[in-house]
Amino acid sequence: MNRTEIFALVQKKLENELYEIEVSLEALMNDLSNETKSSAGDKYETAREMIQQERQQLETAKQNKRQQLTQIIRLSENKPAEKSEAGSIVTTTNGTFLLGVAIGKIELTANSFLFALGLQSPLSQLLLGKTTGESFQLNSVSYTITSLC
């Protein structure tokens, strides 16, 4: 899989997650509008409050996904460099990593995964500035960079 395909896949994954959040928000708003006041006022108020809390959590998740999507789009515009930097896809002997946005594990193919890491993560900090062939260790695990794109 090449760089363009990987970024397109990650972008599509984030767009799908954003869509799912928006669908959940819409369903939640329908629940809120359908919640009717009953004679048991406490039950009604508790249900509305729980829906409001869930709505706030979904709004926060939606905002985070939008930020991640913006970051991925911006990083995809970076040109491959000789040294790893934000937007680099680094393949090592122990995995493939996208540097620049903390999304986590992403399935590329049936047996192939990419780990999208924020720049502040310990592994990213060790990867930044490295070139193909360089080695390093993290938590007693040895890594050798096999390719950069």
RAFEN-V120273 format. One record per pair of residues at least 6 apart in sequence whose ideal C-beta (glycine too) atoms are under 7 Angstrom apart, sorted by sequence separation. I is the first residue (numbers start at 1). J is the second residue. If there is no record, write none. Layout:
i:I j:J
i:I j:J
This chain:
i:38 j:44
i:84 j:90
i:107 j:113
i:108 j:114
i:117 j:123
i:118 j:124
i:37 j:44
i:81 j:88
i:89 j:96
i:90 j:97
i:106 j:113
i:117 j:124
i:135 j:142
i:136 j:143
i:78 j:86
i:105 j:113
i:106 j:114
i:135 j:143
i:35 j:44
i:78 j:87
i:89 j:98
i:90 j:99
i:135 j:144
i:105 j:115
i:106 j:116
i:126 j:136
i:75 j:86
i:88 j:99
i:104 j:115
i:134 j:145
i:35 j:47
i:75 j:87
i:87 j:99
i:104 j:116
i:126 j:138
i:133 j:145
i:35 j:48
i:86 j:99
i:87 j:100
i:103 j:116
i:132 j:145
i:86 j:100
i:102 j:116
i:131 j:145
i:132 j:146
i:84 j:99
i:101 j:116
i:102 j:117
i:123 j:138
i:130 j:145
i:132 j:147
i:32 j:48
i:35 j:51
i:98 j:114
i:102 j:118
i:122 j:138
i:132 j:148
i:101 j:118
i:96 j:114
i:97 j:115
i:98 j:116
i:99 j:117
i:32 j:51
i:98 j:117
i:100 j:119
i:102 j:121
i:31 j:51
i:95 j:115
i:97 j:117
i:99 j:119
i:28 j:51
i:75 j:100
i:99 j:124
i:28 j:54
i:75 j:101
i:97 j:123
i:28 j:55
i:99 j:127
i:71 j:100
i:72 j:101
i:99 j:128
i:25 j:55
i:28 j:58
i:71 j:101
i:97 j:127
i:25 j:58
i:68 j:101
i:86 j:119
i:24 j:58
i:68 j:103
i:21 j:58
i:25 j:62
i:90 j:127
i:21 j:61
i:22 j:62
i:21 j:62
i:84 j:127
i:85 j:128
i:18 j:62
i:21 j:65
i:84 j:128
i:84 j:129
i:83 j:129
i:84 j:130
i:18 j:65
i:83 j:130
i:94 j:141
i:17 j:65
i:18 j:66
i:83 j:131
i:82 j:131
i:94 j:143
i:93 j:143
i:14 j:65
i:18 j:69
i:92 j:143
i:93 j:144
i:92 j:144
i:92 j:145
i:93 j:146
i:14 j:68
i:15 j:69
i:92 j:146
i:14 j:69
i:90 j:145
i:91 j:146
i:91 j:147
i:11 j:69
i:14 j:72
i:90 j:148
i:88 j:148
i:89 j:149
i:11 j:72
i:10 j:72
i:11 j:73
i:84 j:148
i:7 j:72
i:80 j:148
i:7 j:76
i:80 j:149
i:3 j:80
i:6 j:89
i:3 j:89
i:10 j:98
i:10 j:103
i:13 j:106
i:10 j:106
i:9 j:108
i:6 j:108
i:10 j:116
i:1 j:108
i:6 j:114
i:3 j:149
